Amino acid sequence: MEIGKKIWAIAEGYIPAWSHGPAPEFTSHEAACILNAGDKDAHVELTVYYADRDPAGPYPLLVKAKRTLHIRFNDLKDPESIPLGTSYSSVFISDVPVVLQHTRLDSRQAENGLFSTIAYSE
């Protein structure tokens, strides 16, 4: 069963520069959850866009067939790390249809804020 789209965008991205609480559970972060319900592995390329500099990426991601992949933007290192305290946007391009959800944990204060939404797709 194939569900989803091949192109996804998250227009609003921001990783708070500090956190409150024990790591890694309460480290402020952005995350993307990619669902591949199909029979073929998904080869996904992530590109990150900034307001005042050239894009970063692509970051290659592999989502096995009939599996899910959760990535924290904080953990991306190659070709470069995502800077903390900086606004950005991201585009995911997959070779097979997938579904993408975006989540942010903001733990800059003891009362944590968590939000999640489905990304924009084409």
N, C-alpha and C positions, 0 to 999 in steps of 0.2 A: 504494500500500500504506500503510494507516494502522496504526501500532503505537504503543503507549504509553497514557498516561492524560492527563486534562485538569488534574488537581490534583496538585501535588508539594510536599513539605515537606522541609526540611533543619532538623532540630531543633537541631543543634550547629553554631554558627558562631563564629569568633574569628579576627581578623587580628592577628598579633603586632605589637607597637608598634615593633620594630626588626628589622633584617636584617643578614646577614653575606654579603658578596660583591657582585659588580657588578650594578647595576640595568640593565635591568629583569628580567633573567633570574633573578636570585637574590633579588629582593624578596619577602619573606614575603607570601603572599596566600591568599585563598579564591577559588575559581572554580566556575562552573557551566557544564557543557557540555549544550546542549539539541539533541537530534536531532529533526528534522522529516522523516520519511520519506514523508509524505503528499503529495498533489497540490495542497493549498491552503496558503497562507502561514499561519503561526501567530502570532497576536497574543497575547502573554504579558504578564501584569502580575505584577510582583514586589513583595511587601510584606515589610518587615523588622521583626521584633518584638524588643523589649528587655525586661529584667526590671524596670526602674525608670522607664520613660517610655513615651509613646505610640508606636505603630508609625510607621515611615517608609515613604513610598511613596504611591501605586504608582509603580514604575519601569516604563515601557513598554518592551517588547522585541519585536523583529520577527525571526522565524526564517523565512526564505523556504522555499517548498516544496522538498522533496528536498535540504535543506541542513542545516548544523549551525552553531550559534553558541556561541562560547566567550566568557564574560564573567568578568572579574575584579571581585569585589565592591569591591576597592580603587579601581576606575575609575568607580564609580557616583557621580555628582555632583548630579543633579537628580531629586528635589527636595532632596536633601542627601547629603553624603558619609557613608559608614559609618565610625564612629569606630574607631581602632586601639586594641587592648588592651581591647576591650569584648566580652563575650559577647552573642550574638544568635541568633535563629532566622529562617528565611525560608520564605515560601509563594509558589509560582508557580502562577498560574491561566492556562490556555491555552484558546483557543476551538476548537482541534482537538487530537487526541491527539499527544503528544510523549513523548520519553524524556529524563530528566534525571539527570546524574551530577555528584557533588560532589567537589572536590579541594581539598586544602590543602597549601601549601608553607610549612614552618616553617624559616626559615634564620637563626634567632637565634644559632646556633653554626656553626662550620665544617662539622660533620657534619650536613647537612641532613636534615630529616624530611619525607617526602611520603606522603600517604595519599589514597585515593580510594574512593568508595563510591556505589552507586546510591541516590538519594534515596527517601523514602517516598512512595507514590502512592495515590490514591483513584480 
